[in-house]
Amino acid sequence: YSNNIKIEIYFDTTFKSYDADCNGILFKTVYNPSNNSFDAEFKAIDQKTKAPQKWRLKNESREQFSAIYVPSSREFEHHLQTNSEWYLLGKVIKQFNRIFPKEKYDELNSKFESVKLTLATDKFKEFEKTLKDIFKEHILPTEHDVEIGFKAFNPKNYYKTIEIIPKENEKVKNIDQMGEGMKNLIFISLLRTYAKLFPESTIFLIEEPELYLSPQGRADLFNIFLSLTKNGSQVIYSTHSQEFIDIEYFSNICTVRKIKDITGYCTEIFQIDDRQFLNEWKVQTQMESATIESIKLFLKNISNSETNKGFFAKKIVLVEGQTEKWSLATYAENAGYDFEKNNIEIINVNGKTNIEKFYLIFKNLKYPIYVIFDGDKPKKEEEITNKKLTKLLSGVETS
């Protein structure tokens, strides 16, 4: 409990907070041992001074950092039924309220007034009058009063009564009556619609997006994530599925591991730095014209869901082809060693010249790597590749 939490997030663009230009936010807890409690701060970071502001972040500023959190428990009922802006349906409602044409306010309000008159039956009027009279009995003569309104007619929440209505064989069902898989499909459909029609920046925080989905469904959802990011949103998710890993976007991949330090176990995150990786790539491949975009395109063409399984392993063995992958697994089995039980992945890189590329990726993400390749020398280019690999793995020049 005595460990304080400090989270700093910086943005590419600035925002106003107490008339100052800010480009980050700070969340910090301070532990108070005298009463075993925490004080929490949530402040904007001034762009000029780099220091947190004196006052807590205003609600108007907080609303600029729109976020949707989807835990592994899914909470489909909240995302599909709740109008709170912290859930997906609430985000949709907020968008509709925001873009409703101002020139139609008067027209809509007059129509709502006519509906209210229709609803105001004699009994309703009697109920409202009695409530007002009794309220006045409990309070001294002041400006205070009460009346009965209708949420649907609140001009700030015109769309608050939106609901998702599933059907089965033309019969209306409640969300609660649907299975988890069907709820997930409805949620994904709502997510896709939101991404397509409201491409403004939103942060999506999703745990285990692969839940309840087939491999094809996972690939489809991953493409949805890509479309969200292309429209200005940011998607951060944790996964154990290779369908949600694309080596083409190598610098977006973070590996999370528990490591042991002097205080016990802690969590550490490893991520590839674009510029550093580009320099290593140029040195190793001797391709000075390489760019991050050209590397991405190359990796897209040589990777697949099988190679992506390596990101979930503890150790990695890189081999030239499928024959080596099959035979190595067979040798290990006959020797009584189980690669899968020990969380070791054998990766077929489809050619000796691709070994160095995969090695650079996994080395930068701090994986223990073993490399097996043939020592054949019938061709000049094979000998050059052997020497490059030997230098890469040993750091020693070969003649």
C-alpha positions as a Markdown table, in Angstrom:
| # | Residue | x | y | z |
|---|---|---|---|---|
| 1 | Tyr | 0.0 | 0.0 | 0.0 |
| 2 | Ser | 2.9 | 2.4 | 0.6 |
| 3 | Asn | 3.8 | 2.3 | -3.1 |
| 4 | Asn | 2.5 | 5.4 | -4.7 |
| 5 | Ile | 1.0 | 5.4 | -8.2 |
| 6 | Lys | 2.1 | 8.0 | -10.8 |
| 7 | Ile | 0.7 | 8.0 | -14.4 |
| 8 | Glu | 1.6 | 10.7 | -16.9 |
| 9 | Ile | 0.0 | 10.8 | -20.4 |
| 10 | Tyr | 1.1 | 13.2 | -23.1 |
| 11 | Phe | -0.8 | 14.2 | -26.2 |
| 12 | Asp | 0.2 | 15.3 | -29.7 |
| 13 | Thr | -2.1 | 18.3 | -29.5 |
| 14 | Thr | -2.6 | 20.9 | -26.8 |
| 15 | Phe | -5.8 | 21.7 | -24.8 |
| 16 | Lys | -6.8 | 24.6 | -22.6 |
| 17 | Ser | -7.0 | 24.2 | -18.8 |
| 18 | Tyr | -7.5 | 27.3 | -16.7 |
| 19 | Asp | -6.5 | 29.4 | -19.8 |
| 20 | Ala | -3.1 | 27.7 | -20.1 |
| 21 | Asp | -1.9 | 25.5 | -23.0 |
| 22 | Cys | -1.5 | 21.9 | -21.7 |
| 23 | Asn | -0.3 | 18.8 | -23.4 |
| 24 | Gly | -0.5 | 16.1 | -20.8 |
| 25 | Ile | -2.4 | 14.9 | -17.7 |
| 26 | Leu | -1.1 | 13.5 | -14.4 |
| 27 | Phe | -2.7 | 11.1 | -12.0 |
| 28 | Lys | -0.9 | 10.6 | -8.8 |
| 29 | Thr | -1.6 | 9.0 | -5.4 |
| 30 | Val | 0.1 | 9.9 | -2.2 |
| 31 | Tyr | -0.1 | 7.4 | 0.7 |
| 32 | Asn | -0.8 | 8.8 | 4.2 |
| 33 | Pro | 0.5 | 6.2 | 6.7 |
| 34 | Ser | -1.1 | 8.0 | 9.7 |
| 35 | Asn | -4.6 | 7.0 | 8.7 |
| 36 | Asn | -3.8 | 4.3 | 6.0 |
| 37 | Ser | -5.5 | 6.3 | 3.2 |
| 38 | Phe | -4.6 | 7.8 | -0.2 |
| 39 | Asp | -4.9 | 11.3 | -1.6 |
| 40 | Ala | -5.4 | 11.3 | -5.3 |
| 41 | Glu | -4.5 | 14.1 | -7.8 |
| 42 | Phe | -5.7 | 14.5 | -11.3 |
| 43 | Lys | -4.2 | 17.5 | -13.0 |
| 44 | Ala | -3.2 | 18.9 | -16.4 |
| 45 | Ile | 0.5 | 19.4 | -17.3 |
| 46 | Asp | 1.4 | 22.8 | -18.4 |
| 47 | Gln | 3.1 | 22.7 | -21.8 |
| 48 | Lys | 5.5 | 25.6 | -21.0 |
| 49 | Thr | 6.5 | 24.8 | -17.4 |
| 50 | Lys | 6.2 | 21.0 | -17.8 |
| 51 | Ala | 4.7 | 21.0 | -14.3 |
| 52 | Pro | 1.2 | 19.9 | -13.1 |
| 53 | Gln | -1.3 | 22.7 | -12.6 |
| 54 | Lys | -2.3 | 23.8 | -9.1 |
| 55 | Trp | -6.0 | 22.7 | -9.5 |
| 56 | Arg | -7.6 | 19.5 | -10.4 |
| 57 | Leu | -8.6 | 19.0 | -14.0 |
| 58 | Lys | -12.0 | 20.5 | -14.9 |
| 59 | Asn | -14.8 | 18.3 | -16.2 |
| 60 | Glu | -14.8 | 20.1 | -19.5 |
| 61 | Ser | -11.2 | 19.2 | -20.0 |
| 62 | Arg | -11.8 | 15.6 | -18.9 |
| 63 | Glu | -14.5 | 15.2 | -21.6 |
| 64 | Gln | -11.9 | 15.9 | -24.3 |
| 65 | Phe | -10.2 | 12.6 | -23.4 |
| 66 | Ser | -13.1 | 10.4 | -24.4 |
| 67 | Ala | -12.5 | 6.8 | -23.4 |
| 68 | Ile | -14.4 | 3.5 | -23.6 |
| 69 | Tyr | -13.3 | 0.7 | -21.3 |
| 70 | Val | -14.3 | -2.9 | -22.1 |
| 71 | Pro | -13.1 | -5.3 | -19.3 |
| 72 | Ser | -12.7 | -9.1 | -19.8 |
| 73 | Ser | -16.0 | -9.5 | -18.0 |
| 74 | Arg | -17.5 | -7.6 | -21.0 |
| 75 | Glu | -20.4 | -6.0 | -19.1 |
| 76 | Phe | -22.4 | -6.2 | -22.3 |
| 77 | Glu | -25.6 | -5.1 | -20.6 |
| 78 | His | -23.9 | -1.8 | -19.6 |
| 79 | His | -22.5 | -1.1 | -23.1 |
| 80 | Leu | -25.7 | -2.0 | -24.9 |
| 81 | Gln | -28.3 | -0.6 | -22.4 |
| 82 | Thr | -26.7 | 2.1 | -20.2 |
| 83 | Asn | -26.8 | 5.7 | -21.4 |
| 84 | Ser | -23.8 | 6.7 | -19.2 |
| 85 | Glu | -21.1 | 8.3 | -21.4 |
| 86 | Trp | -18.5 | 5.9 | -20.1 |
| 87 | Tyr | -20.2 | 3.1 | -22.1 |
| 88 | Leu | -20.5 | 2.6 | -25.8 |
| 89 | Leu | -24.3 | 3.2 | -26.1 |
| 90 | Gly | -23.8 | 6.3 | -24.0 |
| 91 | Lys | -21.1 | 7.5 | -26.4 |
| 92 | Val | -23.5 | 7.1 | -29.3 |
| 93 | Ile | -26.2 | 9.1 | -27.5 |
| 94 | Lys | -23.8 | 11.9 | -26.6 |
| 95 | Gln | -22.7 | 12.1 | -30.3 |
| 96 | Phe | -26.3 | 12.4 | -31.5 |
| 97 | Asn | -27.1 | 15.1 | -28.9 |
| 98 | Arg | -23.9 | 17.0 | -29.9 |
| 99 | Ile | -24.7 | 17.0 | -33.7 |
| 100 | Phe | -28.4 | 17.7 | -33.4 |
| 101 | Pro | -29.1 | 20.7 | -35.7 |
| 102 | Lys | -29.7 | 23.8 | -33.5 |
| 103 | Glu | -32.2 | 25.2 | -36.1 |
| 104 | Lys | -34.5 | 22.3 | -35.3 |
| 105 | Tyr | -34.6 | 22.9 | -31.5 |
| 106 | Asp | -37.8 | 25.1 | -31.6 |
| 107 | Glu | -39.6 | 22.7 | -33.9 |
| 108 | Leu | -38.8 | 19.7 | -31.7 |
| 109 | Asn | -39.6 | 21.5 | -28.4 |
| 110 | Ser | -43.0 | 22.6 | -29.7 |
| 111 | Lys | -43.8 | 18.9 | -30.7 |
| 112 | Phe | -42.6 | 17.7 | -27.3 |
| 113 | Glu | -44.9 | 20.3 | -25.6 |
| 114 | Ser | -47.9 | 18.9 | -27.5 |
| 115 | Val | -47.0 | 15.4 | -26.4 |
| 116 | Lys | -46.7 | 16.6 | -22.8 |
| 117 | Leu | -50.1 | 18.1 | -23.0 |
| 118 | Thr | -51.5 | 14.8 | -24.2 |
| 119 | Leu | -49.9 | 13.0 | -21.3 |
| 120 | Ala | -51.2 | 15.6 | -18.8 |
| 121 | Thr | -54.4 | 13.8 | -17.9 |
| 122 | Asp | -56.6 | 15.1 | -15.1 |
| 123 | Lys | -55.1 | 12.5 | -12.7 |
| 124 | Phe | -51.6 | 13.6 | -13.7 |
| 125 | Lys | -52.4 | 17.2 | -13.1 |
| 126 | Glu | -53.9 | 16.4 | -9.7 |
| 127 | Phe | -50.8 | 14.4 | -8.8 |
| 128 | Glu | -48.4 | 17.3 | -9.8 |
| 129 | Lys | -50.5 | 19.9 | -7.9 |
| 130 | Thr | -50.6 | 17.8 | -4.8 |
| 131 | Leu | -46.9 | 17.2 | -4.9 |
| 132 | Lys | -46.2 | 21.0 | -5.2 |
| 133 | Asp | -48.6 | 21.8 | -2.3 |
| 134 | Ile | -47.1 | 19.2 | 0.0 |
| 135 | Phe | -43.6 | 20.4 | -0.9 |
| 136 | Lys | -44.5 | 23.9 | 0.1 |
| 137 | Glu | -45.8 | 22.7 | 3.5 |
| 138 | His | -42.3 | 21.4 | 4.3 |
| 139 | Ile | -40.4 | 24.6 | 3.4 |
| 140 | Leu | -40.5 | 28.2 | 4.3 |
| 141 | Pro | -41.6 | 30.6 | 1.6 |
| 142 | Thr | -38.6 | 30.8 | -0.8 |
| 143 | Glu | -37.9 | 30.7 | -4.4 |
| 144 | His | -37.8 | 26.9 | -4.3 |
| 145 | Asp | -40.4 | 24.8 | -6.1 |
| 146 | Val | -40.8 | 21.4 | -7.8 |
| 147 | Glu | -42.6 | 20.1 | -10.9 |
| 148 | Ile | -42.8 | 16.8 | -12.8 |
| 149 | Gly | -40.9 | 16.6 | -16.1 |
| 150 | Phe | -40.2 | 13.9 | -18.7 |
| 151 | Lys | -36.6 | 12.8 | -19.3 |
| 152 | Ala | -37.3 | 12.2 | -22.9 |
| 153 | Phe | -38.1 | 15.9 | -23.4 |
| 154 | Asn | -34.9 | 17.2 | -21.8 |
| 155 | Pro | -33.3 | 19.2 | -24.7 |
| 156 | Lys | -29.9 | 18.1 | -23.4 |
| 157 | Asn | -30.8 | 14.5 | -23.8 |
| 158 | Tyr | -33.1 | 14.1 | -26.8 |
| 159 | Tyr | -31.7 | 10.7 | -27.6 |
| 160 | Lys | -31.4 | 9.4 | -24.1 |
| 161 | Thr | -34.2 | 6.8 | -24.6 |
| 162 | Ile | -32.3 | 5.0 | -27.5 |
| 163 | Glu | -32.1 | 1.3 | -26.9 |
| 164 | Ile | -30.8 | -1.7 | -28.8 |
| 165 | Ile | -33.7 | -4.1 | -29.4 |
| 166 | Pro | -32.6 | -7.6 | -30.6 |
| 167 | Lys | -35.0 | -9.9 | -32.5 |
| 168 | Glu | -35.2 | -13.6 | -33.0 |
| 169 | Asn | -37.7 | -14.9 | -35.7 |
| 170 | Glu | -39.2 | -11.5 | -35.8 |
| 171 | Lys | -39.9 | -11.6 | -32.0 |
| 172 | Val | -38.6 | -8.8 | -29.8 |
| 173 | Lys | -36.1 | -10.0 | -27.2 |
| 174 | Asn | -34.4 | -8.4 | -24.2 |
| 175 | Ile | -30.6 | -8.1 | -24.2 |
| 176 | Asp | -30.6 | -10.1 | -21.0 |
| 177 | Gln | -32.2 | -13.0 | -22.9 |
| 178 | Met | -29.4 | -13.3 | -25.5 |
| 179 | Gly | -26.4 | -15.5 | -25.1 |
| 180 | Glu | -22.9 | -14.1 | -24.5 |
| 181 | Gly | -21.8 | -14.8 | -28.1 |
| 182 | Met | -24.9 | -12.9 | -29.6 |
| 183 | Lys | -24.3 | -10.0 | -27.2 |
| 184 | Asn | -20.7 | -9.8 | -28.4 |
| 185 | Leu | -21.9 | -9.7 | -32.0 |
| 186 | Ile | -24.3 | -6.9 | -31.2 |
| 187 | Phe | -21.6 | -5.0 | -29.3 |
| 188 | Ile | -19.1 | -5.4 | -32.3 |
| 189 | Ser | -21.8 | -4.2 | -34.7 |
| 190 | Leu | -22.4 | -1.1 | -32.5 |
| 191 | Leu | -18.6 | -0.6 | -32.3 |
| 192 | Arg | -18.2 | -0.8 | -36.1 |
| 193 | Thr | -21.1 | 1.6 | -36.6 |
| 194 | Tyr | -19.7 | 4.1 | -34.1 |
| 195 | Ala | -16.3 | 3.9 | -35.8 |
| 196 | Lys | -17.7 | 4.4 | -39.2 |
| 197 | Leu | -20.1 | 7.3 | -38.5 |
| 198 | Phe | -18.3 | 9.1 | -35.6 |
| 199 | Pro | -14.6 | 9.1 | -36.6 |
| 200 | Glu | -13.5 | 11.5 | -33.9 |
| 201 | Ser | -10.7 | 10.6 | -31.5 |
| 202 | Thr | -11.7 | 8.1 | -28.8 |
| 203 | Ile | -9.5 | 5.9 | -26.7 |
| 204 | Phe | -10.7 | 2.3 | -26.6 |
| 205 | Leu | -9.3 | 0.2 | -23.7 |
| 206 | Ile | -10.2 | -3.5 | -24.3 |
| 207 | Glu | -9.2 | -6.6 | -22.3 |
| 208 | Glu | -9.0 | -9.9 | -24.3 |
| 209 | Pro | -10.9 | -8.8 | -27.5 |
| 210 | Glu | -10.8 | -12.4 | -28.7 |
| 211 | Leu | -13.4 | -13.6 | -26.2 |
| 212 | Tyr | -16.5 | -15.3 | -27.8 |
| 213 | Leu | -15.1 | -15.0 | -31.3 |
| 214 | Ser | -14.1 | -17.5 | -34.0 |
| 215 | Pro | -10.7 | -17.0 | -35.7 |
| 216 | Gln | -12.5 | -15.3 | -38.6 |
| 217 | Gly | -14.3 | -13.0 | -36.2 |
| 218 | Arg | -11.1 | -12.2 | -34.5 |
| 219 | Ala | -9.5 | -11.2 | -37.8 |
| 220 | Asp | -12.6 | -9.1 | -38.6 |
| 221 | Leu | -12.4 | -7.3 | -35.2 |
| 222 | Phe | -8.7 | -6.6 | -35.7 |
| 223 | Asn | -9.5 | -4.9 | -39.0 |
| 224 | Ile | -12.1 | -2.8 | -37.1 |
| 225 | Phe | -9.4 | -1.7 | -34.7 |
| 226 | Leu | -7.2 | -0.6 | -37.6 |
| 227 | Ser | -10.1 | 1.4 | -39.1 |
| 228 | Leu | -10.6 | 3.1 | -35.7 |
| 229 | Thr | -7.0 | 4.1 | -35.5 |
| 230 | Lys | -7.0 | 5.4 | -39.1 |
| 231 | Asn | -9.9 | 7.6 | -38.2 |
| 232 | Gly | -8.0 | 9.2 | -35.3 |
| 233 | Ser | -8.9 | 6.9 | -32.4 |
| 234 | Gln | -6.5 | 4.9 | -30.2 |
| 235 | Val | -7.1 | 1.3 | -29.4 |
| 236 | Ile | -5.2 | -0.3 | -26.4 |
| 237 | Tyr | -5.9 | -3.9 | -25.7 |
| 238 | Ser | -4.4 | -6.9 | -24.0 |
| 239 | Thr | -4.6 | -10.2 | -25.8 |
| 240 | His | -3.5 | -13.9 | -25.9 |
| 241 | Ser | -4.5 | -14.4 | -29.5 |
| 242 | Gln | -2.2 | -14.2 | -32.5 |
| 243 | Glu | -5.0 | -12.8 | -34.6 |
| 244 | Phe | -4.6 | -9.5 | -32.7 |
| 245 | Ile | -0.9 | -9.3 | -33.3 |
| 246 | Asp | 0.5 | -7.9 | -36.6 |
| 247 | Ile | 4.2 | -7.8 | -37.0 |
| 248 | Glu | 3.8 | -5.1 | -39.6 |
| 249 | Tyr | 2.9 | -2.7 | -36.8 |
| 250 | Phe | 5.9 | -3.9 | -34.7 |
| 251 | Ser | 6.4 | -0.6 | -32.8 |
| 252 | Asn | 2.7 | -0.9 | -31.5 |
| 253 | Ile | 3.4 | -4.2 | -29.9 |
| 254 | Cys | 4.2 | -4.2 | -26.1 |
| 255 | Thr | 5.2 | -7.4 | -24.3 |
| 256 | Val | 4.3 | -7.5 | -20.7 |
| 257 | Arg | 6.3 | -9.7 | -18.3 |
| 258 | Lys | 6.7 | -10.2 | -14.6 |
| 259 | Ile | 10.3 | -9.9 | -13.6 |
| 260 | Lys | 12.0 | -10.3 | -10.2 |
| 261 | Asp | 13.8 | -7.4 | -8.7 |
| 262 | Ile | 15.1 | -6.5 | -5.2 |
| 263 | Thr | 11.6 | -5.8 | -3.9 |
| 264 | Gly | 10.0 | -9.0 | -5.3 |
| 265 | Tyr | 8.1 | -9.3 | -8.6 |
| 266 | Cys | 7.1 | -6.4 | -10.7 |
| 267 | Thr | 5.6 | -5.9 | -14.2 |
| 268 | Glu | 7.8 | -4.6 | -17.0 |
| 269 | Ile | 6.8 | -3.5 | -20.5 |
| 270 | Phe | 9.0 | -3.8 | -23.6 |
| 271 | Gln | 8.4 | -1.9 | -26.8 |
| 272 | Ile | 10.4 | -1.3 | -29.9 |
| 273 | Asp | 11.8 | 2.2 | -30.6 |
| 274 | Asp | 11.2 | 3.1 | -34.3 |
| 275 | Arg | 14.4 | 5.1 | -34.8 |
| 276 | Gln | 16.7 | 2.7 | -33.0 |
| 277 | Phe | 15.2 | -0.3 | -34.8 |
| 278 | Leu | 15.6 | 1.4 | -38.2 |
| 279 | Asn | 19.3 | 2.0 | -37.5 |
| 280 | Glu | 19.9 | -1.6 | -36.5 |
| 281 | Trp | 18.0 | -2.8 | -39.6 |
| 282 | Lys | 20.2 | -0.7 | -41.9 |
| 283 | Val | 23.4 | -1.9 | -40.3 |
| 284 | Gln | 22.4 | -5.6 | -40.4 |
| 285 | Thr | 20.7 | -5.8 | -43.8 |
| 286 | Gln | 23.1 | -3.2 | -45.4 |
| 287 | Met | 20.1 | -1.4 | -46.9 |
| 288 | Glu | 20.8 | 2.3 | -46.3 |
| 289 | Ser | 17.6 | 3.3 | -48.2 |
| 290 | Ala | 15.3 | 1.4 | -45.7 |
| 291 | Thr | 12.5 | 3.4 | -44.0 |
| 292 | Ile | 10.0 | 2.4 | -41.3 |
| 293 | Glu | 7.3 | 2.1 | -44.0 |
| 294 | Ser | 9.4 | -0.1 | -46.2 |
| 295 | Ile | 10.2 | -2.3 | -43.2 |
| 296 | Lys | 6.5 | -2.6 | -42.4 |
| 297 | Leu | 5.7 | -3.6 | -45.9 |
| 298 | Phe | 8.4 | -6.2 | -45.9 |
| 299 | Leu | 7.3 | -7.7 | -42.5 |
| 300 | Lys | 3.7 | -7.8 | -43.7 |
| 301 | Asn | 4.8 | -10.1 | -46.6 |
| 302 | Ile | 6.8 | -12.5 | -44.5 |
| 303 | Ser | 4.7 | -12.9 | -41.4 |
| 304 | Asn | 1.5 | -14.8 | -40.6 |
| 305 | Ser | -0.6 | -16.0 | -37.6 |
| 306 | Glu | 1.9 | -18.9 | -37.1 |
| 307 | Thr | 4.9 | -16.6 | -36.8 |
| 308 | Asn | 2.9 | -14.3 | -34.5 |
| 309 | Lys | 2.5 | -17.1 | -32.0 |
| 310 | Gly | 6.1 | -16.3 | -31.0 |
| 311 | Phe | 5.0 | -13.1 | -29.2 |
| 312 | Phe | 3.2 | -15.3 | -26.5 |
| 313 | Ala | 6.2 | -17.6 | -25.9 |
| 314 | Lys | 8.9 | -17.4 | -23.2 |
| 315 | Lys | 11.6 | -18.5 | -25.6 |
| 316 | Ile | 11.9 | -18.6 | -29.4 |
| 317 | Val | 13.7 | -20.9 | -31.8 |
| 318 | Leu | 14.2 | -19.5 | -35.3 |
| 319 | Val | 14.5 | -22.0 | -38.1 |
| 320 | Glu | 14.8 | -21.7 | -41.9 |
| 321 | Gly | 11.7 | -23.6 | -43.1 |
| 322 | Gln | 8.8 | -25.9 | -42.3 |
| 323 | Thr | 11.0 | -29.1 | -42.6 |
| 324 | Glu | 13.2 | -27.8 | -39.8 |
| 325 | Lys | 10.2 | -26.9 | -37.7 |
| 326 | Trp | 8.6 | -30.3 | -38.0 |
| 327 | Ser | 11.9 | -32.3 | -37.6 |
| 328 | Leu | 13.0 | -30.2 | -34.5 |
| 329 | Ala | 9.7 | -30.9 | -32.8 |
| 330 | Thr | 10.0 | -34.6 | -33.6 |
| 331 | Tyr | 13.6 | -34.8 | -32.2 |
| 332 | Ala | 12.5 | -33.0 | -29.0 |
| 333 | Glu | 9.5 | -35.4 | -28.6 |
| 334 | Asn | 11.8 | -38.4 | -29.0 |
| 335 | Ala | 14.2 | -36.9 | -26.4 |
| 336 | Gly | 11.4 | -36.5 | -23.9 |
| 337 | Tyr | 11.3 | -32.7 | -24.2 |
| 338 | Asp | 8.0 | -30.8 | -24.6 |
| 339 | Phe | 8.4 | -27.4 | -26.3 |
| 340 | Glu | 4.7 | -26.4 | -25.7 |
| 341 | Lys | 4.8 | -27.3 | -22.1 |
| 342 | Asn | 7.9 | -25.2 | -21.7 |
| 343 | Asn | 6.3 | -22.4 | -23.7 |
| 344 | Ile | 8.9 | -22.4 | -26.4 |
| 345 | Glu | 7.8 | -21.5 | -30.0 |
| 346 | Ile | 9.6 | -22.8 | -33.1 |
| 347 | Ile | 9.2 | -20.2 | -35.8 |
| 348 | Asn | 9.6 | -21.0 | -39.5 |
| 349 | Val | 10.9 | -17.8 | -41.0 |
| 350 | Asn | 10.6 | -19.0 | -44.7 |
| 351 | Gly | 14.2 | -18.7 | -45.7 |
| 352 | Lys | 17.6 | -18.1 | -44.2 |
| 353 | Thr | 17.8 | -14.5 | -45.2 |
| 354 | Asn | 14.7 | -13.7 | -43.1 |
| 355 | Ile | 16.3 | -15.0 | -39.9 |
| 356 | Glu | 18.0 | -11.7 | -39.2 |
| 357 | Lys | 14.8 | -9.7 | -39.6 |
| 358 | Phe | 12.9 | -11.9 | -37.1 |
| 359 | Tyr | 15.9 | -11.9 | -34.8 |
| 360 | Leu | 16.0 | -8.1 | -34.7 |
| 361 | Ile | 12.3 | -7.9 | -33.8 |
| 362 | Phe | 12.3 | -10.4 | -31.0 |
| 363 | Lys | 15.7 | -9.3 | -29.7 |
| 364 | Asn | 14.4 | -5.7 | -29.3 |
| 365 | Leu | 11.4 | -7.1 | -27.3 |
| 366 | Lys | 13.9 | -8.9 | -25.0 |
| 367 | Tyr | 13.0 | -12.5 | -25.9 |
| 368 | Pro | 15.6 | -15.3 | -25.3 |
| 369 | Ile | 16.3 | -16.5 | -28.9 |
| 370 | Tyr | 17.9 | -19.6 | -30.4 |
| 371 | Val | 18.8 | -19.8 | -34.1 |
| 372 | Ile | 19.3 | -23.0 | -36.1 |
| 373 | Phe | 20.4 | -22.7 | -39.8 |
| 374 | Asp | 22.3 | -24.8 | -42.3 |
| 375 | Gly | 26.0 | -24.2 | -42.9 |
| 376 | Asp | 25.7 | -24.8 | -46.7 |
| 377 | Lys | 28.2 | -23.0 | -48.9 |
| 378 | Pro | 27.5 | -24.0 | -52.6 |
| 379 | Lys | 26.6 | -20.4 | -53.5 |
| 380 | Lys | 28.3 | -17.1 | -52.9 |
| 381 | Glu | 25.2 | -15.5 | -51.5 |
| 382 | Glu | 24.7 | -18.4 | -49.0 |
| 383 | Glu | 28.2 | -17.9 | -47.6 |
| 384 | Ile | 27.6 | -14.1 | -47.3 |
| 385 | Thr | 24.3 | -14.9 | -45.4 |
| 386 | Asn | 26.1 | -17.3 | -43.1 |
| 387 | Lys | 28.7 | -14.7 | -42.2 |
| 388 | Lys | 26.1 | -12.0 | -41.6 |
| 389 | Leu | 24.2 | -14.3 | -39.2 |
| 390 | Thr | 27.3 | -15.4 | -37.4 |
| 391 | Lys | 28.3 | -11.8 | -36.8 |
| 392 | Leu | 24.7 | -10.9 | -35.7 |
| 393 | Leu | 24.5 | -13.8 | -33.2 |
| 394 | Ser | 28.1 | -13.6 | -31.9 |
| 395 | Gly | 29.0 | -10.0 | -32.5 |
| 396 | Val | 32.3 | -11.2 | -34.0 |
| 397 | Glu | 33.4 | -10.6 | -37.6 |
| 398 | Thr | 34.0 | -13.7 | -39.7 |
| 399 | Ser | 36.5 | -14.1 | -42.5 |
